[in-house]
Amino acid sequence: MMCVRIARYSVAAAALLACPISSAWAADRLYYPYVSPGEFEVEYFGSRSVDGDSGKDNEQKQQLSLGYGVTDYWATEVYGKFKKEPRQDLTFDAWEWENIFQLTQHGEYWVDAGASIAYEWTPQDNRADTLEARLNLAKDIEQTSHVLNIIAEKDVGAGPKAALESTVLWSSRYRYDSAFEPGFEISSDFGELKNSGSFNDQQHYIGPAAYGKVPLGGGAGKFKYRVGYLFGISDAASSGQAVAQMEYEMPLN
């Protein structure tokens, strides 16, 4: 029965990504401000744009990572990242090394806080590397949970460099059942802050999402998922973005 439930969630995520998706990169991984010590993690994140304009349609991110909770406040992850531009093939894009820090205990203060720092190496000669810093906040209010990610990115190293860029992700969900928590997300990519322009020059999305956690039993860990479809609400955004984030987590001690 447990395997059937996991299969259903995986099929739902695959169906979302099979939809035809823009040169809008607002869809991103969602981070919680918590670290699980001694836990090994395999994670997949994918997004795909949907738009009637072929110059915005079928842009993809595909990312795979391995991570480990080193202490009760520090986890580290390594990503392999692939991307697809509209009208082009899926290609390897970059390696990323990320360190995640839990800054407060759950419920210790009015809001739970964490942060992460990531460095992205690209094999492409015509692209700079990227340094990313992220503030991760979470708050439970009765039967609802809310997460805010504030992201800043800066190109470093050799190659052409963009100015400081920023993205904000918001997630709210109702804890109906641990295996199914319906909610919604807002994603705003402001681009280069010094050239961000008006609302319609930026990439803004909002739409429904679902989250869940399924224990596998017998000490085998748990499966977690996040799937959603976000509608573009600004001119620069694609008509839609399908997103899927799936994790397998297993304690090693």
MOURQUI-V332767 format. One record per residue. N is the residue number from 0. RES is the residue in one letter. PSI is psi as a letter, one per 40 degrees, with the letter a starting at -180 (none if undefined). BURIAL is # if it has 24 or more other C-alpha atoms within 12 Angstrom, else .. D_CENTER is the distance of its C-alpha to the mean C-alpha in Angstrom with 2 decimals. Layout:
BEGIN
((N RES PSI BURIAL D_CENTER) (N RES PSI BURIAL D_CENTER))
END
This chain:
BEGIN
((0 M d . 28.50) (1 M d . 25.35) (2 C d . 24.72) (3 V d . 25.29) (4 R d . 22.69) (5 I d # 20.03) (6 A d . 21.24) (7 R d . 20.97) (8 Y d # 17.30) (9 S d # 16.63) (10 V d . 18.94) (11 A d # 17.31) (12 A d # 13.92) (13 A d # 16.03) (14 A d . 18.03) (15 L d # 15.27) (16 L e # 14.35) (17 A e . 18.09) (18 C i . 18.62) (19 P h # 19.86) (20 I none # 16.20) (21 S i # 16.76) (22 S f # 16.68) (23 A h # 14.06) (24 W f # 10.85) (25 A d # 9.59) (26 A h # 6.79) (27 D i # 3.52) (28 R i # 0.58) (29 L h # 3.84) (30 Y i # 6.76) (31 Y i # 10.29) (32 P f # 13.35) (33 Y i # 15.02) (34 V h # 16.28) (35 S h # 18.28) (36 P i # 21.14) (37 G e . 22.39) (38 E h # 19.48) (39 F h # 18.36) (40 E h # 14.95) (41 V h # 13.96) (42 E i # 10.38) (43 Y h # 9.42) (44 F h # 6.51) (45 G i # 8.30) (46 S i # 8.95) (47 R h # 12.56) (48 S i # 14.58) (49 V h # 17.79) (50 D i # 20.73) (51 G e . 24.50) (52 D h . 24.64) (53 S d . 24.38) (54 G e . 23.24) (55 K e # 19.98) (56 D i # 19.73) (57 N f # 17.92) (58 E h # 15.62) (59 Q i # 13.02) (60 K h # 10.24) (61 Q h # 10.74) (62 Q h # 9.59) (63 L i # 11.48) (64 S i # 11.92) (65 L h # 14.67) (66 G i # 14.77) (67 Y h # 17.57) (68 G h # 18.45) (69 V d # 21.38) (70 T a . 22.70) (71 D e . 22.16) (72 Y e # 20.34) (73 W h # 18.81) (74 A i # 16.44) (75 T i # 15.83) (76 E i # 13.66) (77 V h # 14.41) (78 Y i # 12.29) (79 G h # 13.96) (80 K h # 12.34) (81 F i # 14.00) (82 K i # 14.23) (83 K h # 16.70) (84 E i # 18.39) (85 P h # 20.40) (86 R e . 23.67) (87 Q i . 22.75) (88 D i . 21.88) (89 L h . 18.77) (90 T i . 19.26) (91 F h . 18.02) (92 D d # 16.42) (93 A i # 15.94) (94 W i # 15.79) (95 E h # 13.72) (96 W h # 14.98) (97 E i # 13.16) (98 N h # 14.99) (99 I h # 13.79) (100 F h # 16.55) (101 Q h # 17.51) (102 L d # 19.91) (103 T i # 21.48) (104 Q i . 22.44) (105 H h . 21.24) (106 G e . 23.60) (107 E d . 25.45) (108 Y a . 25.04) (109 W d . 24.34) (110 V i . 20.59) (111 D h # 18.63) (112 A i # 17.26) (113 G i # 15.31) (114 A i # 14.25) (115 S i # 12.83) (116 I h # 14.31) (117 A i # 13.34) (118 Y h # 15.76) (119 E h # 15.17) (120 W h # 18.39) (121 T h # 19.17) (122 P e . 22.29) (123 Q h . 23.08) (124 D d . 26.13) (125 N e . 25.41) (126 R i . 22.08) (127 A i # 21.53) (128 D i # 19.22) (129 T h # 16.48) (130 L h # 16.21) (131 E h # 13.19) (132 A i # 13.76) (133 R h # 11.62) (134 L h # 13.33) (135 N h # 11.91) (136 L i # 14.31) (137 A i # 15.08) (138 K h # 18.24) (139 D h . 19.98) (140 I h . 22.71) (141 E b . 24.99) (142 Q e . 23.15) (143 T i . 19.99) (144 S i # 16.88) (145 H h # 14.97) (146 V h # 11.99) (147 L h # 11.72) (148 N h # 9.63) (149 I h # 11.95) (150 I h # 11.11) (151 A h # 14.08) (152 E i # 14.50) (153 K h # 17.96) (154 D i # 19.46) (155 V i . 21.96) (156 G a . 24.59) (157 A i . 26.44) (158 G i . 25.85) (159 P h . 25.31) (160 K h . 23.13) (161 A i . 21.29) (162 A i . 21.84) (163 L h . 19.46) (164 E i # 16.41) (165 S i # 14.30) (166 T i # 11.33) (167 V h # 11.10) (168 L h # 8.79) (169 W h # 11.01) (170 S h # 11.00) (171 S h # 14.46) (172 R i # 15.75) (173 Y h # 19.23) (174 R g . 19.97) (175 Y d . 22.28) (176 D i . 22.02) (177 S d . 19.85) (178 A e # 19.26) (179 F h # 18.46) (180 E h # 17.17) (181 P i # 17.08) (182 G a # 15.53) (183 F i # 14.06) (184 E i # 11.35) (185 I h # 12.18) (186 S h # 10.39) (187 S h # 12.79) (188 D h # 12.94) (189 F e # 16.34) (190 G a # 16.86) (191 E h . 19.65) (192 L d . 20.80) (193 K e . 24.42) (194 N f . 24.28) (195 S d . 21.82) (196 G a . 24.57) (197 S i . 24.68) (198 F d . 22.21) (199 N e . 22.82) (200 D e . 22.22) (201 Q i # 18.60) (202 Q h # 15.71) (203 H h # 15.27) (204 Y i # 13.93) (205 I i # 14.54) (206 G i # 14.77) (207 P i # 15.02) (208 A i # 12.61) (209 A i # 13.63) (210 Y i # 12.75) (211 G i # 15.06) (212 K h # 16.41) (213 V h # 19.39) (214 P h # 21.69) (215 L e . 23.33) (216 G i . 26.55) (217 G f . 28.97) (218 G e . 26.80) (219 A e . 24.44) (220 G a . 21.29) (221 K i # 18.80) (222 F h # 16.28) (223 K i # 13.19) (224 Y i # 11.27) (225 R h # 9.16) (226 V i # 10.40) (227 G i # 11.19) (228 Y h # 13.09) (229 L h # 13.00) (230 F h # 16.31) (231 G h # 17.02) (232 I e # 19.40) (233 S i # 20.40) (234 D d . 22.47) (235 A e # 20.14) (236 A i # 17.32) (237 S i # 17.60) (238 S d # 19.03) (239 G i # 15.87) (240 Q h # 12.38) (241 A h # 11.68) (242 V i # 8.27) (243 A h # 8.32) (244 Q h # 6.76) (245 M h # 10.00) (246 E i # 11.52) (247 Y h # 15.18) (248 E h # 16.50) (249 M h # 20.18) (250 P h # 22.43) (251 L e . 24.62) (252 N none . 27.25))
END
